[in-house]
Amino acid sequence: MKKVGILSMQRIFNYGSFLQAYGLMQICKELGGKVEFVDYHPGKCLIESNQKNGILRKISKVTETFKYNAPLKEKIKFIKYKKNFAANYYPYLGINEHMNYAPELDLMIIGSDEVFNCVQDNTNVGFSPELFGKNNKAKRVITYAVSFGNTTIEKLEKYNVRNEISEYLSALDDISVRDTNSGKIVRELISAEPEYNLDPVLMYDYIGKCRKIPKSVNDRNYLLLYGYSGRFTDRECRFIKAYAKKKGLKIYCIGGVQNACDKFIDCDPFTVIAYFKNADCVITDTFHGTIMSVITQQRFVSFVRKTGYGNSEKLTDLLERLGQSRQIVNDVSEIRKKLSYDIDYSKTNDIIKKERVKTYDYLKSQLNKL
């Protein structure tokens, strides 16, 4: 049995990060790998960071939570969700508080998620060469559906890391990306065409294979609002509240609390999928919120944002690849119309089916090269 290490964002307190890590782990196990997760040391942010570190960061996040116009009980539930995330959900991935740096492996897979997003204001990541494969002890190192996120060629040049990133990419045995921007960077830096694969939350058949997902939840008649805390603006929240009231729906928030929030749901990652499946509709502005909407065949809209942290590159690319760009909203006033019709998933399901074959073939071929 080959020893496979996955170097990813498995320690980020985020349902999407967890589900992509768990999905890739399950696929590798199906292919006969003995899987473990690999950790990295966060690097210094290339851009000036306004974020605090350690305990100060945690205090700042708690203080920020109390600013949102949500019921106090729901804000406290959100804080407890973050506090208990590691203890509750790390065991599913076989990880604990002990870090696993540079283990000896047959194959190391870097990805999925935004592991190559090295120019960002996030002190949990920063610019860490280990995320590009530096200082590993694996016989073979590849990537799977990695993303540069909002990092572009221009940013790599601006912060003088273009040549360094080129060297790291050249040292990899094979490269798989998930989006056009990432593919463009790889082609420009090392003149190689990468593989294109979809995120593990799409490629692992959660609905068909995962027995941990409940068939139903106790709640009914709710709109699911999925996003990082405070990401939806006051105007957006007012509009969403009015829409939900007109439809006779409660607003359930998962992942973060918003100014539009009747109830915050604190549950395990698998039950999150059940909440997506049983919702009346979904409003999200995240990559994995969009994916969970798709795999549960939901009526949904995805906000594309070009300001702030931004999500336009990854969300637009994802929805175009899945044939669902019609579900993009640029302004909250569009949600009434786009949530009024059922979505035709026939083309999307065909795409996912074909992409799953590609994913399994790619990873199987990597194991066979050892």
C-alpha positions as CSV (number, residue, x, y, z in Angstrom):
1,M,0.0,0.0,0.0
2,K,1.5,3.3,-1.1
3,K,1.9,6.1,1.5
4,V,0.0,9.2,0.2
5,G,0.3,12.6,1.9
6,I,-2.2,15.4,1.3
7,L,-0.8,18.9,1.8
8,S,-3.9,21.1,2.0
9,M,-5.9,23.5,4.1
10,Q,-7.2,20.8,6.4
11,R,-6.7,22.9,9.6
12,I,-8.7,25.9,8.4
13,F,-12.0,26.2,10.4
14,N,-14.2,26.1,7.4
15,Y,-16.7,23.5,6.1
16,G,-15.5,23.8,2.5
17,S,-11.8,23.3,3.5
18,F,-12.8,20.3,5.5
19,L,-15.0,18.7,2.8
20,Q,-12.5,19.1,0.0
21,A,-9.8,17.5,2.2
22,Y,-12.1,14.7,3.3
23,G,-13.2,14.1,-0.3
24,L,-9.7,13.9,-1.7
25,M,-8.7,11.6,1.2
26,Q,-11.6,9.2,0.4
27,I,-10.8,9.1,-3.3
28,C,-7.1,8.3,-2.6
29,K,-8.2,5.5,-0.2
30,E,-10.5,4.1,-2.9
31,L,-7.5,3.9,-5.1
32,G,-5.5,1.9,-2.5
33,G,-3.5,4.7,-0.9
34,K,-2.6,4.8,2.8
35,V,-3.5,8.5,3.5
36,E,-2.2,11.0,5.9
37,F,-2.3,14.8,6.0
38,V,0.8,17.0,5.8
39,D,1.2,20.3,7.5
40,Y,3.0,23.5,6.5
41,H,4.6,26.4,8.4
42,P,2.7,29.7,7.6
43,G,4.9,32.3,6.1
44,K,5.1,36.0,6.3
45,C,2.4,37.8,4.3
46,L,3.8,39.4,1.1
47,I,1.3,42.2,1.4
48,E,1.0,44.3,4.6
49,S,-1.4,42.5,6.8
50,N,-3.9,44.2,9.1
51,Q,-4.7,40.9,10.8
52,K,-3.6,40.1,14.3
53,N,-1.9,36.9,15.3
54,G,-2.6,34.2,17.9
55,I,-4.8,35.1,20.8
56,L,-5.2,38.7,19.6
57,R,-6.7,37.4,16.3
58,K,-9.2,35.3,18.2
59,I,-10.2,38.2,20.4
60,S,-10.6,40.4,17.4
61,K,-12.8,37.8,15.7
62,V,-15.1,37.5,18.7
63,T,-15.4,41.2,19.1
64,E,-16.3,41.5,15.4
65,T,-19.0,38.9,15.8
66,F,-20.9,40.9,18.3
67,K,-21.2,43.8,15.8
68,Y,-23.5,41.8,13.6
69,N,-27.2,42.4,13.7
70,A,-28.2,38.9,14.6
71,P,-29.8,37.5,17.7
72,L,-27.3,37.2,20.6
73,K,-28.0,33.5,21.1
74,E,-27.0,32.9,17.4
75,K,-23.8,34.9,17.7
76,I,-22.8,32.9,20.8
77,K,-23.5,29.7,18.8
78,F,-21.2,30.9,16.1
79,I,-18.4,31.6,18.5
80,K,-18.8,28.1,20.1
81,Y,-18.8,26.6,16.6
82,K,-15.4,28.1,15.8
83,K,-14.0,27.3,19.3
84,N,-14.9,23.6,19.0
85,F,-14.3,23.0,15.3
86,A,-10.9,21.3,15.6
87,A,-11.9,19.0,18.5
88,N,-15.1,18.0,16.8
89,Y,-14.0,17.5,13.2
90,Y,-10.2,16.9,13.0
91,P,-10.7,13.2,14.0
92,Y,-12.6,12.6,10.7
93,L,-9.4,13.5,8.9
94,G,-7.2,11.5,11.2
95,I,-5.4,14.6,12.5
96,N,-4.9,16.1,16.0
97,E,-3.0,19.0,17.6
98,H,0.3,17.4,16.7
99,M,1.7,18.8,13.4
100,N,2.9,16.4,10.6
101,Y,5.7,18.2,8.9
102,A,7.6,16.7,5.9
103,P,6.9,13.0,6.5
104,E,8.4,10.3,4.3
105,L,5.9,9.5,1.6
106,D,5.6,7.7,-1.7
107,L,3.3,10.4,-3.1
108,M,2.5,13.8,-1.9
109,I,-0.5,15.6,-3.3
110,I,-0.6,19.4,-2.9
111,G,-4.2,20.6,-2.9
112,S,-7.0,21.1,-3.4
113,D,-8.2,24.6,-2.4
114,E,-6.2,27.9,-2.7
115,V,-2.9,26.5,-1.6
116,F,-1.1,28.6,-4.2
117,N,-2.8,31.8,-3.2
118,C,0.5,33.3,-1.9
119,V,-0.4,37.0,-2.2
120,Q,-3.1,37.4,0.3
121,D,-3.8,39.1,3.7
122,N,-4.1,35.9,5.7
123,T,-1.6,35.3,8.6
124,N,-2.7,31.6,8.8
125,V,-1.1,31.1,5.4
126,G,1.1,33.9,4.2
127,F,3.7,33.0,1.6
128,S,4.8,29.4,2.6
129,P,7.2,27.7,0.2
130,E,6.2,24.4,1.7
131,L,2.8,24.8,0.0
132,F,4.6,24.7,-3.3
133,G,6.5,21.5,-2.3
134,K,9.7,22.8,-0.8
135,N,11.4,20.7,1.9
136,N,9.4,17.6,1.3
137,K,10.4,14.0,1.7
138,A,8.2,12.4,-0.9
139,K,9.3,10.2,-3.8
140,R,6.9,12.0,-6.1
141,V,5.1,15.4,-5.7
142,I,2.1,16.4,-7.6
143,T,-0.8,18.8,-7.3
144,Y,-4.5,18.2,-7.5
145,A,-7.0,21.0,-8.5
146,V,-4.8,23.6,-6.9
147,S,-5.7,27.3,-7.2
148,F,-3.8,30.6,-7.1
149,G,-7.1,32.2,-5.9
150,N,-6.8,35.9,-6.3
151,T,-3.1,35.8,-6.9
152,T,-2.2,36.7,-10.5
153,I,0.9,36.9,-12.6
154,E,0.9,40.7,-12.0
155,K,0.9,40.2,-8.3
156,L,3.7,37.7,-8.4
157,E,5.7,40.2,-10.3
158,K,4.8,43.1,-8.1
159,Y,5.9,41.2,-5.0
160,N,9.1,39.8,-6.6
161,V,8.3,36.1,-6.3
162,R,7.7,35.2,-9.9
163,N,11.1,33.5,-10.3
164,E,10.8,31.7,-7.0
165,I,7.4,30.4,-7.8
166,S,8.6,29.3,-11.3
167,E,11.4,27.2,-9.6
168,Y,8.9,25.5,-7.3
169,L,6.5,24.7,-10.1
170,S,9.3,23.3,-12.3
171,A,10.3,20.9,-9.5
172,L,6.8,19.3,-9.3
173,D,6.3,15.9,-11.1
174,D,2.8,16.8,-12.3
175,I,0.5,19.8,-12.0
176,S,-3.3,19.8,-11.8
177,V,-5.2,23.1,-11.4
178,R,-8.9,23.9,-11.0
179,D,-9.3,27.2,-12.8
180,T,-8.3,29.3,-15.8
181,N,-6.3,31.9,-13.8
182,S,-4.2,29.1,-12.2
183,G,-3.6,27.4,-15.6
184,K,-2.5,30.7,-17.1
185,I,0.1,31.2,-14.4
186,V,1.5,27.7,-14.8
187,R,1.7,28.1,-18.6
188,E,3.4,31.5,-18.3
189,L,5.9,30.6,-15.6
190,I,7.0,27.1,-16.8
191,S,5.6,26.8,-20.4
192,A,3.7,23.7,-19.4
193,E,0.0,22.8,-19.9
194,P,-1.4,21.6,-16.6
195,E,-4.2,19.1,-16.1
196,Y,-7.6,20.6,-15.2
197,N,-9.6,18.9,-12.5
198,L,-12.6,19.9,-10.5
199,D,-12.7,20.3,-6.7
200,P,-12.9,17.1,-4.6
201,V,-16.3,18.2,-3.1
202,L,-17.6,17.6,-6.7
203,M,-15.4,14.7,-7.6
204,Y,-16.0,12.6,-4.5
205,D,-19.6,11.4,-4.7
206,Y,-20.8,12.7,-1.4
207,I,-24.5,12.1,-2.1
208,G,-24.0,8.5,-3.5
209,K,-21.2,7.3,-1.2
210,C,-21.0,9.2,2.1
211,R,-23.1,7.4,4.7
212,K,-22.4,10.2,7.2
213,I,-24.9,12.6,5.5
214,P,-28.4,12.5,7.2
215,K,-31.2,12.0,4.8
216,S,-33.1,14.9,6.3
217,V,-33.0,17.6,9.0
218,N,-35.6,18.6,11.5
219,D,-36.0,22.2,10.1
220,R,-38.3,23.2,7.3
221,N,-39.2,26.3,5.3
222,Y,-35.9,28.0,5.5
223,L,-33.6,30.0,3.2
224,L,-30.0,29.0,3.6
225,L,-27.5,31.9,3.7
226,Y,-24.0,30.6,3.4
227,G,-21.0,32.8,3.6
228,Y,-18.2,34.1,5.8
229,S,-19.5,36.3,8.7
230,G,-20.4,39.8,7.7
231,R,-19.6,39.3,4.0
232,F,-23.2,40.2,2.9
233,T,-23.7,43.9,3.0
234,D,-26.4,45.8,4.9
235,R,-28.2,46.4,1.7
236,E,-28.0,42.8,0.6
237,C,-29.2,41.6,4.0
238,R,-32.2,44.0,4.0
239,F,-33.2,42.7,0.5
240,I,-32.7,39.1,1.6
241,K,-34.8,39.7,4.7
242,A,-37.6,41.1,2.6
243,Y,-37.4,38.2,0.1
244,A,-37.6,35.6,2.9
245,K,-40.5,37.4,4.6
246,K,-42.5,37.4,1.4
247,K,-41.8,33.7,0.9
248,G,-42.6,32.8,4.5
249,L,-39.1,31.5,5.1
250,K,-36.7,31.7,8.0
251,I,-33.1,32.7,7.3
252,Y,-30.6,30.0,8.5
253,C,-26.9,30.9,8.4
254,I,-24.2,28.3,8.1
255,G,-20.5,29.0,8.1
256,G,-20.9,32.6,9.4
257,V,-23.4,35.0,10.9
258,Q,-24.9,37.8,8.9
259,N,-27.0,40.8,9.5
260,A,-29.8,38.7,8.1
261,C,-30.0,35.8,10.4
262,D,-32.9,34.1,12.2
263,K,-30.9,31.0,13.2
264,F,-27.2,30.0,13.1
265,I,-26.7,26.3,12.4
266,D,-23.8,24.6,14.3
267,C,-23.5,21.1,12.9
268,D,-20.9,18.7,11.5
269,P,-19.8,19.1,7.9
270,F,-21.8,16.2,6.7
271,T,-25.0,17.5,8.1
272,V,-24.3,20.8,6.4
273,I,-24.8,19.0,3.1
274,A,-28.2,17.8,4.4
275,Y,-29.1,21.4,5.3
276,F,-28.3,22.4,1.7
277,K,-30.4,19.5,0.3
278,N,-33.4,20.3,2.5
279,A,-33.4,24.1,2.1
280,D,-36.1,26.0,0.1
281,C,-33.2,27.8,-1.7
282,V,-29.6,28.9,-1.1
283,I,-27.9,32.2,-1.3
284,T,-24.1,32.1,-1.2
285,D,-21.0,34.0,-2.2
286,T,-18.5,31.2,-1.6
287,F,-16.8,28.6,-3.8
288,H,-17.8,25.6,-1.8
289,G,-21.2,27.0,-0.9
290,T,-21.8,27.0,-4.7
291,I,-20.5,23.5,-5.0
292,M,-22.7,22.2,-2.2
293,S,-25.7,23.8,-3.9
294,V,-24.8,22.0,-7.1
295,I,-24.3,18.5,-5.6
296,T,-27.6,18.8,-3.8
297,Q,-29.3,20.0,-7.0
298,Q,-30.6,23.1,-5.2
299,R,-32.2,26.4,-6.4
300,F,-29.4,28.8,-5.6
301,V,-27.6,32.0,-6.5
302,S,-24.0,32.9,-6.1
303,F,-22.8,36.5,-5.6
304,V,-19.8,37.4,-7.6
305,R,-17.7,40.1,-5.9
306,K,-14.9,42.0,-7.5
307,T,-14.0,44.2,-4.5
308,G,-12.6,43.4,-1.1
309,Y,-11.2,39.8,-0.9
310,G,-13.1,39.1,-4.2
311,N,-14.3,35.9,-5.6
312,S,-14.9,36.7,-9.3
313,E,-12.1,34.6,-10.8
314,K,-12.9,31.4,-9.0
315,L,-16.7,31.6,-8.9
316,T,-17.2,32.7,-12.5
317,D,-14.8,30.0,-13.7
318,L,-16.5,27.3,-11.6
319,L,-20.0,28.1,-12.8
320,E,-18.9,28.4,-16.4
321,R,-17.3,24.9,-16.2
322,L,-20.5,23.5,-14.7
323,G,-22.8,25.2,-17.2
324,Q,-24.5,27.2,-14.5
325,S,-23.2,30.8,-15.1
326,R,-26.9,31.8,-15.2
327,Q,-26.9,31.6,-11.4
328,I,-24.4,34.4,-11.0
329,V,-25.7,37.5,-9.4
330,N,-23.9,40.8,-9.3
331,D,-26.6,42.7,-7.4
332,V,-29.0,41.5,-4.8
333,S,-32.0,42.8,-6.8
334,E,-31.4,39.9,-9.2
335,I,-32.2,37.1,-6.6
336,R,-36.0,37.2,-7.0
337,K,-35.9,36.3,-10.6
338,K,-33.1,33.8,-10.4
339,L,-34.6,32.0,-7.4
340,S,-38.0,31.8,-9.1
341,Y,-37.2,28.9,-11.5
342,D,-36.0,25.4,-11.1
343,I,-32.5,24.7,-12.4
344,D,-31.8,22.2,-15.2
345,Y,-29.0,20.0,-13.9
346,S,-28.9,17.5,-16.7
347,K,-25.9,19.1,-18.5
348,T,-24.1,19.7,-15.2
349,N,-24.5,16.1,-14.1
350,D,-23.0,14.9,-17.3
351,I,-20.1,17.2,-16.9
352,I,-19.5,16.0,-13.3
353,K,-19.8,12.4,-14.4
354,K,-17.1,12.8,-17.0
355,E,-14.9,14.9,-14.7
356,R,-15.0,12.2,-12.0
357,V,-13.6,9.7,-14.5
358,K,-10.8,12.2,-15.3
359,T,-10.0,12.7,-11.6
360,Y,-9.8,9.0,-10.8
361,D,-7.7,8.3,-13.9
362,Y,-5.3,11.1,-13.1
363,L,-4.7,10.1,-9.5
364,K,-4.6,6.4,-10.3
365,S,-1.9,7.1,-13.0
366,Q,0.1,9.0,-10.4
367,L,0.1,6.1,-8.0
368,N,1.0,3.7,-10.8
369,K,4.1,5.8,-11.6
370,L,5.6,5.0,-8.2
